[in-house]
Amino acid sequence: MSTPRIAAPHDVTTAPHEVDLAHARWQKSSYSGGANDCVEVAELGEHAAVRDSKDISRGPLLFSTAAMRALVSGIASGSNSEHWS
């Protein structure tokens, strides 16, 4: 299986050193039911961080807020599904 190629004008990276995650307020989806089997999101001004709630030691991925909005909007509309088949 090959890696999906999605054209996007925004970087998605592991959190760079200049982004302070010490005071990040991590939120889980209301659909998670309190279990630790989902992702958590923190809003960080110009960025949004996403991490695996089962293994927070791996560190978060960092999205620009524009990229995060595009991702969530695409998931909600179903338009991202064509990239994963």
Secondary structure, 3 states (H helix, E strand, C coil): CCCCCCCCCCCEEECCCCCCCCCCCCEECHHHCCCCCCEEEEEECCEEEEEECCCHHHCCEEEEHHHHHHHHHHHHHCCCHHHHC
